[in-house]
Structure formats: C-alpha cells, structure tokens
Amino acid sequence: MSNEDKSAPSTGRALKTYQEARLQNTENLRKLVVDAAAAILQEEGPEAVTVRRVSQKMGCSTKIIYSLFVNKEGLAQQLYLEGCKLLARRFEEVPPSSDLLQHLLDLGEAFWQFGQDNTSYYKLMFGGAFAEFKPDAESMQGTMTAISRLLILISTAQQQGQISNQIETGTLVGSIWSSLHGVIHLYMGGFLGDVEAAHSVYKQTMVLLAQSLFAASRP
C-alpha cells in the first residue's frame, strides 16, 4: 500500500473538535431563540416576550431557554443588541453629505423613523418596557456603536470649526440624544397629539438643536 493510500482522505473541510461543534450548535440555537423572541416583540409588543411564550413559539421547554440565557433579562439583553444593529443599519442608510448641518438633520430624521418602524424595540431599549432589565456595559457599548455616525459627525464639525470644541464631543451628543428621546417619549405618552403633530415638534426640536450648535462657533 502506498503512502498516499495510507493518508487520511481529504474532504476539503476543516475538522471540528467535539467542543467546537457543540459551541457552534449552542450559538445557532441561541440565534434561533433570539429570532423567535424578536418576532414576538415585533408582532405582540414587549409585554408578550416571556420565557414561556418564547419556548412555546420554539416548541421547546423553558429549561432550554434558561440554560441559554439564564433568565428573561439575559434574553432581553440579546434583543437590546439586536435593536442596536437595527438602529446602526438605519443610520448607515443615511447618505453622507458635505453639509454637516443638513447631515445632522438627516440623522435625526433617521432616528425618528427607527422609533416609528421599530416601536417595540424602541420601548425595550429606551422606554423601560422590561422593568427588570438594565443595560450592562456590553449593551451600552452596542448603543455607542449604533450612534457612531452621530459621534463622528459632531467630532468632524468640531475639528472643522463648525461646532465649538469647548464642550466635549460625548457631552454634545448626549445633549442631542436626550432631547430627541424626550420628544419621542412625550409622543408615546400621548402628550404631543397624533403622529403628524409629534413629528412636527420633533423636526423643529432637531432644527433648533442643529442651528444652535453650528451658530455657537461663529464669531
């Protein structure tokens, strides 16, 4: 028998150890569970997302869900991170512009649309829909990644002298972020009328914020 015959047959695929295969299967299962929870979130709202409801949709025992996420808060964190991905994608769809003030307005509008199109995610992420869930460091990092376009824009405008650099970039972004959240929360609480009226208030708030930021650097 030749040496070639003695060698192991080549399948063209990298062999996995048992632990690697098991880990991959666990990650695939986690993703399926998160997808099921996300479907419930979008179709029925945050209050419907329970471990029992997700296990029913998956056709498995609650024990399996708990083994993957420990508790409902662990599942909520994964949904939070999924929401961050959706928000980042919405910001990425905004075309870049050399007019930074207009670009800021466009990003603000993208955030409003995210809240309208993904109301359940918004309530979970920013509206306290899961009272027991508090975003941890990983969740907050996901948020910062999602709004990186806004951070970059403000930083660029400061470097170009279009926005004052006397205030730290993160503080400015936090101020914008808080103001926009405030309008959305008031609307969701029924204080700003219908969606058209609330959107009008939101856009005016965004214009005033943007103009004040860019005007502050002018002599």
N, C-alpha and C positions, 0 to 999 in steps of 0.2 A: 504494500500500500504506500502511495507516495505521500510526501509531507503535505501536499495540497489537499489530499483526501482526508488527512487527519485533522486539518484545521476546522474550526467551528464554521458552520455555514453563515454567510453574510446576508443579513436581511435588509441592510441599508437603514436600520433604525437603531437608535441608541437604547441600550438595555437599561431598564429602571430597576432599582432595588425595590424590595417589598415596601420599605418605609416611604420611598419616593412615590410609588404608585398609590399607596394609602393616603398620603398627603394630598396628592392630586385629586383623588376621588373625594376627599373631605372638602377641598376647596370648590370642586364642581358642585357638590351638594349644598354648600353654603350659598353659592351664587343662585342656585335654583330656589332656595328658600327666600333669599332677598328678593328675587324676581316675583315670587308669589306674594310676598308682603307688599311689594311696590304696587302690584296690580290691585290688591285690596285697598291700599292707601289712595290710589287714584280713582278707583271706582266707588268706594264707600266712605272715604274720609279717614282721618287719623284715629277717631274713636273706635273704628271697626278693627284696627290692627291689634289683635291679641295673639298670644302664642297658640291658644286653642283654635282660633279662626284660621291662622296660617297652617297649622297642622291638618286641619280639615281640607283646606284647599290643596295641600300637598299629598293628602292621603296617607299620612304617617302619624305616629304617636307624638304627643307633646314632648315626650322624653328625648326624642331625636332633636327637636328644636332646641331644647335646653342644653343638650350635650354640645351643640354647635355654637350657641350664643350665650349660654349661662342663664340669661333672663331676658325679659322684654326690653330692658334698657340696652342690652347688647345688640339686639335686633334693630332697635331704634337708631343706634349709632351708625349701623351699616346703611340704613335708609337715609340718614343725615348725609353721609358721604356720597350716596347716590345723588341726592339733591344738589350737593356741591358740584358734581360733574355736570348736571343739567344746567346749573347756573353758569358755570365756566363755558359750556358749549354755547349758551345764548350770548354771552359777551364776545366770544370768538367769532360769532357770525356778524358782528358789527364791523363794517369795513373801516380800515384806518383812514385818517384824514389829517392833512397838514394844518387844518383849522382846529386847534386843540379845544377851544371853547365849544365849538359845534360837536366835536367828538365826545366831549364830556356830556353834552345834552343827549347824544345818541346812546351812550352807555346807560344814562339814567332811564331813558325810554325802554331800553332792553331789560332793565331790572323790573320795571313796571309790568312789562309783558310776561316776564318769568313768573311774577306773582299771579297774574291773571290765568296763565296757561297751566300753572302747576300749584294751584291754591293749596292742595293738601300737603305738598312738600313744603311750601312756604310756612304753613301753620306748624308743621312739625319742626322745621329748622329754626324759625324765628318767632313763632306765636305761642310757644309753650303748650302745644297740643298734647304732648306726653309729659305730664306734670312731674313724673319721677325721673325723666331723662334730663341730664345736664351735660352739655357738650364738654368733652375732655380735650386734652392737648391735641390729640390726633384729629378730632372733629374741628377744632379751631384752626389747625393748620390747613385742613381742607377748605375752610372758609376763605382763608387768606390766599390760597391758590386760586380759588374761584374768582376772587376780585383782583387778581394780579394786574389785569388790564387797567383797572382804575388806579391802582398804585403807580404803575408805570407812567400813565398819562400825567398824573399830578406831579410826579418826580421830574418828568421831562419838561413840563411847563415851568417848574421852579428853576431848572437848570438853564432854560432859555430866558429867564427873567420875566415870563408872562404871569407867573404867580409868585407872590412873596415867599422867600425862603426863610423868613423869620419864625415861621411856625413849622414844626416837624411834619414831614410828609404823612406819617401814620395818623397824626392828630387831625390833619385836614381831611383825610379820607374817612376817619371816624366821624367827623362832624357831618360830612355829606351823607354817609351811610345812615347815621342816626336820624337825620332829618327826613330822609326818604322813607325809612321804616316807620317813622311817626305818622306820616300821611297815610301809608298803607294800613297801618293798624287802626287809625281813626275810621278809615273807609270800611274795613272789615267789622268794626264795632258798630257800624250804622250811623256814624256821626257826620258823614260828608255827602249824604244823599245817594243817588244812583251812580253807576259806574262812570257815566259821562261827566257828571259833576265832580266826582272824586278825581278823575283823570285830569280834569282842567286844573284843579288845585295842585295836583302832583306836578304837572308841567310848569305851572307858574312858580312853584317852590324850587324846582330844578333850575329854571331860568334865573331867578333871584340869587340862588347859591352860586351858580356859574359866573354870573356877571360880577358879583361882589368879590369873588376870588380873583378874577382876572383884573378887575379895576384896582384892587389893593396894591398892585405892583407899579401902577402908573404914578408918575411924579405929580 
